Amino acid sequence: MSDDFHRAKLSAAERNFRSEVARLTLNRWFLRGSLSERLGKCGKPNCRCTRGELHKSLYLVQSQDGKLRQICVPQAWQERPARR
């Protein structure tokens, strides 16, 4: 630990905040990116999307080596990231 940083010098609020962040991030996976909801048509002639009820898709958009990368979030996972 650096001599410039001592937890004792932090306010109680800062110590509590850091403890809470540590607790929330312990053993968790994080992805950096943005969630983007898309609306689209599937192309089936008798589908409800031909009447204007478009299908929703969720994508994780990330920048990788200066280029945008878009990953489709499976339907079964869509509720979980949207609520966090």
Backbone bond lengths (Angstrom), bond angles and torsions (degrees), N, CA, C in turn:
res aa  C-N    CA-C-N  psi(-1)  N-CA   C-N-CA  omega(-1)  CA-C   N-CA-C  phi
1 M - - - 1.450 - - 1.528 108.49 -
2 S 1.303 116.76 139.96 1.462 122.29 -179.62 1.526 111.19 -68.86
3 D 1.345 115.54 147.32 1.461 120.05 176.94 1.527 111.44 -67.93
4 D 1.366 116.69 -22.23 1.462 120.61 -178.45 1.530 112.37 -78.03
5 F 1.307 117.32 -15.33 1.457 120.54 -175.58 1.527 109.91 -117.70
6 H 1.303 116.10 120.01 1.455 121.57 174.86 1.520 107.98 -134.47
7 R 1.321 115.92 126.38 1.466 119.60 179.99 1.519 111.55 -58.49
8 A 1.321 116.65 -30.11 1.464 120.30 -178.49 1.529 111.81 -63.55
9 K 1.333 117.49 -24.61 1.461 121.12 179.92 1.530 112.33 -79.55
10 L 1.331 116.70 -13.34 1.463 120.20 -179.01 1.525 110.43 -80.55
11 S 1.323 115.07 152.16 1.466 119.14 175.53 1.525 108.94 -69.52
12 A 1.312 116.45 162.41 1.464 120.90 178.38 1.525 110.35 -60.54
13 A 1.330 117.56 -38.01 1.467 121.19 179.53 1.531 110.77 -63.80
14 E 1.334 116.89 -42.11 1.468 121.28 179.25 1.529 110.81 -66.43
15 R 1.317 117.46 -41.86 1.465 120.75 177.50 1.524 110.73 -62.87
16 N 1.330 116.78 -42.85 1.465 120.84 178.09 1.529 111.40 -63.41
17 F 1.325 115.95 -41.67 1.467 120.79 178.50 1.527 110.56 -61.66
18 R 1.319 116.83 -47.72 1.472 120.72 -179.83 1.524 111.42 -63.32
19 S 1.308 117.41 -38.45 1.462 121.06 178.26 1.525 110.81 -64.78
20 E 1.322 116.11 -41.95 1.464 120.47 179.82 1.529 110.77 -65.87
21 V 1.326 118.11 -41.89 1.467 121.49 176.95 1.524 110.02 -61.40
22 A 1.324 116.85 -44.84 1.465 120.69 179.03 1.526 110.78 -61.24
23 R 1.312 117.14 -41.77 1.456 121.16 179.81 1.530 111.18 -64.29
24 L 1.330 116.64 -43.02 1.464 120.76 -177.92 1.526 112.79 -69.83
25 T 1.315 117.54 -30.52 1.460 120.71 -175.41 1.517 114.05 -94.54
26 L 1.298 118.26 -8.32 1.450 121.57 -178.67 1.527 110.47 -63.23
27 N 1.322 116.02 124.57 1.472 123.03 177.59 1.524 113.22 58.07
28 R 1.299 118.15 35.98 1.472 122.05 178.31 1.525 109.20 -121.33
29 W 1.308 114.62 152.44 1.467 121.17 175.84 1.523 108.17 -100.95
30 F 1.318 116.00 138.07 1.454 121.14 178.24 1.518 109.33 -126.46
31 L 1.315 115.45 144.63 1.460 121.96 174.22 1.514 107.89 -121.76
32 R 1.304 115.89 136.51 1.458 120.07 176.38 1.518 107.79 -92.90
33 G 1.307 115.72 126.75 1.449 119.71 179.88 1.510 110.23 165.45
34 S 1.306 115.13 -174.94 1.463 121.94 178.34 1.510 108.91 -122.63
35 L 1.325 115.39 145.66 1.450 119.49 174.26 1.521 108.63 -91.09
36 S 1.319 115.84 133.20 1.455 121.67 -178.66 1.522 109.04 -126.70
37 E 1.329 115.88 123.99 1.466 120.39 178.04 1.517 108.96 -92.87
38 R 1.299 115.95 133.59 1.463 121.47 179.73 1.518 109.47 -120.32
39 L 1.299 115.36 148.39 1.464 122.10 174.78 1.522 107.62 -117.69
40 G 1.331 116.72 135.65 1.457 118.31 -178.44 1.518 113.14 -159.05
41 K 1.319 113.68 173.19 1.468 121.75 178.06 1.525 108.93 -104.05
42 C 1.327 114.88 146.50 1.468 119.43 -179.54 1.525 112.38 -89.57
43 G 1.313 118.05 -22.51 1.455 121.12 178.83 1.519 114.54 100.23
44 K 1.328 117.77 -7.95 1.467 119.83 177.92 1.528 108.60 -73.89
45 P 1.330 117.66 130.79 1.470 120.34 -173.60 1.531 115.33 -63.48
46 N 1.323 119.10 -30.17 1.465 121.13 -176.81 1.529 112.80 -102.66
47 C 1.299 118.43 10.93 1.468 121.76 -177.40 1.532 110.71 -76.86
48 R 1.314 114.81 154.73 1.467 120.84 178.71 1.533 112.20 -61.62
49 C 1.356 117.46 -23.41 1.470 119.24 -178.81 1.531 111.93 -68.66
50 T 1.338 117.73 -21.02 1.469 119.55 176.17 1.522 111.21 -71.72
51 R 1.354 116.61 -18.31 1.461 121.70 177.77 1.533 111.58 -96.57
52 G 1.322 116.57 8.11 1.461 120.03 176.54 1.518 115.44 103.50
53 E 1.341 118.72 -7.49 1.468 121.78 177.68 1.529 108.11 -87.89
54 L 1.316 116.41 83.86 1.455 121.83 -172.63 1.524 112.41 -71.89
55 H 1.328 114.86 151.96 1.459 121.98 177.88 1.519 109.58 -78.62
56 K 1.337 116.12 141.17 1.464 120.89 177.67 1.517 109.51 -97.57
57 S 1.323 116.39 137.25 1.457 123.10 174.57 1.519 107.11 -130.97
58 L 1.317 116.33 146.58 1.454 121.77 179.61 1.520 108.63 -116.44
59 Y 1.339 116.40 132.26 1.459 122.19 -179.31 1.512 109.99 -125.14
60 L 1.325 115.73 143.07 1.456 122.25 169.61 1.515 105.69 -94.19
61 V 1.334 117.15 121.07 1.456 122.14 -178.52 1.519 108.06 -108.41
62 Q 1.336 115.84 124.48 1.456 122.01 -178.63 1.520 109.57 -131.09
63 S 1.317 115.80 156.57 1.454 121.43 172.61 1.521 107.59 -102.04
64 Q 1.326 116.41 125.15 1.452 121.53 -179.89 1.522 108.11 -132.86
65 D 1.314 115.91 117.85 1.469 122.39 -177.38 1.527 111.77 54.31
66 G 1.332 116.02 39.07 1.457 121.43 177.45 1.522 114.70 80.21
67 K 1.319 118.22 0.60 1.461 121.46 179.82 1.527 109.16 -116.28
68 L 1.325 115.70 144.47 1.457 119.73 177.50 1.518 110.05 -74.77
69 R 1.308 115.05 137.24 1.459 123.07 177.60 1.516 106.64 -123.10
70 Q 1.309 117.00 129.38 1.454 121.72 -178.01 1.528 109.31 -119.90
71 I 1.319 115.46 125.69 1.454 121.14 -178.36 1.526 108.07 -120.33
72 C 1.311 116.61 125.72 1.459 120.78 178.99 1.529 109.19 -72.16
73 V 1.335 115.96 130.92 1.464 121.66 177.27 1.527 107.13 -87.57
74 P 1.341 117.54 121.41 1.471 119.09 -179.25 1.530 111.93 -57.34
75 Q 1.318 115.60 149.21 1.466 121.83 -178.03 1.531 111.72 -52.45
76 A 1.322 116.84 -41.03 1.466 121.23 -177.30 1.531 112.34 -66.01
77 W 1.322 118.10 -21.25 1.471 121.91 -178.80 1.516 112.92 -98.90
78 Q 1.314 118.50 -6.24 1.462 120.74 -169.49 1.517 114.76 -66.05
79 E 1.293 119.55 -34.44 1.465 120.68 179.55 1.515 111.22 -67.08
80 R 1.325 117.48 -40.90 1.469 121.11 -173.94 1.532 113.21 -62.44
81 P 1.352 120.45 -53.96 1.460 117.62 -178.93 1.518 113.70 -69.58
82 A 1.330 117.20 -28.68 1.454 120.13 -177.76 1.518 111.78 -67.25
83 R 1.323 118.41 -25.84 1.462 122.10 -177.68 1.523 112.63 -90.46
84 R 1.294 119.55 -14.63 1.463 121.96 -174.77 1.496 111.86 -88.06
